[in-house]
Amino acid sequence: MDLTTIENPSFLKNKTNGELEVLSEEIRKFLIQQLSETGGHIAPNLGVVELTIALHKVFNSPKDKFLWDVGHQSYVHKILTGRAKEFTTLRQFKGLCGFPKRNESEHDVWETGHSSTSLSAAMGMAIARDIKKTGEYIIPIIGDGALTGGMALEAMNHIGHEQKDVIVILNDNEMSIAPNVGALHSILGRLRTTGKYRWAKGELEGVIKKIPGIGDKLSSTSKKLKDSLKYLVTQGMFFEEMGFTYFGPVDGHNFEDLFESLEYAKKTKGPVIVHVLTKKGKGYKPAESDDIGTWHGTGPYKVESGKLIKPDKAPPAWSKLVSDTVLKLALKDERIVAITPAMPVGSKLENFQAQLPDRIFDVGIAEQHAATVAAGLATQGMKPFLAIYSTFLQRAYDQVLHDICRQNLNVFIGIDRAGLVGADGETHQGVFDIAFLRHIPNLVLMMPKDENEGQHMVNTAIQYDDGPIALRFPRGNGIGVPMDEQLKEIPIGSWEVLREGSDAVILTFGTTIKMALDAADDLEKENISVKVVNARFIKPMDTAMLNDIFKNGKPILTIEEAVLQGGFGSAVLEFASSNNFQNVRVERIGIPDLFVEHGDVDKLLDEIHLTKDESVKKIREMVCNK
């Protein structure tokens, strides 16, 4: 079948199981080939092929609502809803989004990029359905990893209490990105081995009814017997205690089992859990055999060998540089402990895990918990390193403010993927952390210009004893500078002049340093001399240098790969206002007031005018019009 001819899922209704098995293999081949060229979340999608087909055959999207938790496993859904022809543009600039997107299709009813939100959204949709009496099915699909998120458990508690008609598909592949952790994972492990509990309980009731003379009477009083079976078979039956009817475990690659379970779920009143066992990466050996999350999401790769296509002799990845520097210090300082919310691979903590397994803690998809665990460690004189992506740190804002900064605890927060991240798009762009952290008292916030300064900032953070400190660093690799052998401490709040100039000043940091220096080079050809400052401490700022710059009276341009509202440039304007510098012109460029979508980072920067040419234009206007 030519998958690019699919317009909607209705063609599935009359397909036999054999025909659907053929379709499954065609979809897998399509995904393996297409993603080898564009990259993407291959393993999660290979694991849900049969499940997605079954859902679209049994239910009627878009009337019935599918909510894909996290959303990176929605590629098969996109194919079945008419978007296969766009897969050459997947995660590319102006192309198909790698996550559900409401303005992309009527079949995408909920946008997800962070985990554990689908059940709460499903509850909202179920309430609206019941008020409007529209009668559709609400079907969130959530992974076993996402179920460890506190928000998912809060939603389960509410749904179970209200007894709303919601069919939760628990896609259990035993992994999120890395192997799952925690007590809930252990409960699911026991359930995987118990067989079909729901059917076993039903068979018991049938046997009781057949007992001559007393069967009906016993059946009416057999609840205790059935409940005893429940506790015997499932050791507590966690989901039923939460108010859900449980079906499963179900083979997620067997259409007969899937259809049977989904049809039972449709007929059941109240909330239902259908526990589906799937194999992440199914159908592609390199992805199937991956047990650490390498194939969760990849760049381009060679189909035949599964070898990832990477540039030769690339500088070290930022995540690895930071985590390996922390490890280097931890080997000498027993107080240092690493914490990650389910991202040991993404944060490149494998070396730390191998060498100091008793001092690294993966807490699961629970960012709030991770932050407060770090705070608790710090109260006992430990030096916790909290490795967390910028976009996921948003989820722990209250814990950073209330538990870490308010108590002025020595927690080192490594803010990974700070700035634009490209293909993952608006749910993952790390551009908000400066604005939501800068206003919190006690916190030091810094970002290095290169990997050598980065390793010194890691050392600075570990040696810092006066409260919380955060290091922002971008996605991808360093720029390839020589690395000092000895680690140094950088004075807190100190800036660095990279280039002297007499006509204007550029204040910037991190990834936009090169942009500023290139702009200064271009302006020099026009006889405009520009001073470039590495404003590496976003908080506290180098007020002594800033005071001298403003007293000089030359125009100032701030550049940041972060949102302008509440950002670094705003901090410079606040300094000017507080110190009565009213006659110095300050211009800012950065991320405007919008969500930046997916695509190549350079193209995104060009689209939002965060470029060298825009910097040259701004400086030229200020100097010529002063």
C-alpha positions, 0 to 999 in steps of 0.5 A: 500500500502506498502510505502517502495516499492515505487521507484518513483512518476510515480505510481501516474499518474493513481490514482483516487482521492479516491485512493489518499485519501487512500494513504494520510491516509497511508502516515500519519500513516507511518509518525506518527509511524516512527517519534515517534521513530526517532523524526523529523518535524512531524506537517509540513509534516502532513500538506502537504500530499495531496499537495505533492501528487498533485504536483507529479501527475501534474508535472514530477520530476525530470525534473520539479524542486521542491524547498522545502523552509526550507525543513523540510516539504519534508518528503512526497516528500522523500516517493514518490521518493523512500526513505520510506524504509530508514525512520528508519534512518531519522536524524540518523548518516549516515542515511536519511537527515531531509532536501532535499539533492542533493546527496541523490536523483535526485529529491532533486534539492535544499538544504534548512535548512534556510528559504526564499531561494527557490524563488531566487534559482527558479529564477536562475533555470528559467533563466538557463532553458530559456537560454538552452530552456529546457522548464521544470516547476520550482516550489518553495514551500514556507510557509507563515512564510518563505515569511516574510523573506526579501530575499523572497520578494526581489526574488518576486520583481525580478521574477515579474519584469522579468515575468519569468515562475515560479509557486510558491506554497504558503503553508499557514498554518498560522504558521512557527514554532511559530504563524506568525507575521507582515503585510504580515501575515495580507494580507494573512489572508484577502486573506484566507477569500475572496474565489477564487478570480481568478475564481470570476474575470473570471466569471465577464468577462463571464457575461459581454460577455453575455450582448446582443449587447454590451457584446463584446465591454464591455468585451474589455474595462472591465479591469477597472471593473475587477481591481475594483473587484480585489481591492474590493475583496482582498484589493490591491491584493498584489501578482498581484501588484508584477507581479504574477497571483494569484490563490486561496485560494485553499483547500490544502487537497482537490484533486479536488481543487488542481488539478484544480488550478495546471492545470490552473497554468501550462497554465498561462504564467509568474509568478504564485502564487497558494495560498494553505491553509493547516492544520499543523499537520493534521491527528494527534490530538496532532499536530493539536491542537498545537498553539505554535509550540511544534509539529513543530519538536520533539524528540521521542513520544508515538503515543497513547498519544502524550506524548514526551519522555524525560529523568526524572529530566533533568537539565534545558535546556540552552535556558530556563536558559538564557531566564529566567535569562534575565527575572529575570533581566528584572523584575527589569530593564525596559530597558531590551527588548527581540527580536527574529526572529520567535523563541520564543518557541525554545529560551524558551521565553514563560515566558518572553512573559507571564510576560512582553508581551510589552517588547518582539518582535517577528519580524518574519523570519527576522534575519537582521531586528532583529539585526538592531532593537536591534541596534536601541533600544540600541541607545535610552538607552535600553538593548536589548537581541537578542535571535538567533540561531548560524546558523541563526546569520550567516544571520545577519552578516552585521547587527552585524558588520555594525549596532551593533559593528561599532557603539559600541552599548550595544546589548546582543546577546544570541547565542543559539545552539552554537556547534554541534546540531546533528540531524538537520545536516549541515545546523544547526550546530552552529560551524561558529560563533566564526570565523565570529565574532571574527574579529569584533572590539568592540565585547565581546564573551564568553561561560560558562563551566556550567549553574551556570557560564552561569547565571552569564554571562547573568548578566555580559552581562546585566551589561556591558555598553561598547559595544556589548557582545555575549554569546554562549550556546549549544543545550540541557540541562545543566550538573546539577551543583548547582546554586548560588542564587545571580548573580555575574559579571565575569570580562571581559576577565578573564580565570579560572584555573580548574586544575593545571599541570606542563607538558602541558596546555589545553585551552578550554571552554564550552562543551569541558571542560569535555573532557579536564578534562577527558583527564587530568585524563587519562594522570595523570595515565601516569605521565603527569601533565596537566593544564586545563584552562577554557578560557571562554572569547574567545574575549578578551582573558586573555592576562595576563594568556596567557602570563604567560603560554607561558613564562612557555614554556610548550606545549599547546593544544586548544580544541573547538567545532567550526571550526578551521579556524579563531577560538579560537585556531587561536587566540592563535597562533596569540597571540604567533606570535604577542608576539614573542613566537616562541619556544612553541608548540601549537596544535589545535583540533576542527571542520576541514574544512568541513560541518558536517552532521547529527547524534548523536553528540558523533558519529559526534565528534568521526568521526572528532576526536574531542575526549578525546582520540585525546586530550590524543594522542596530549598531549602525543606526544607533551610532549614526543617529546619536 
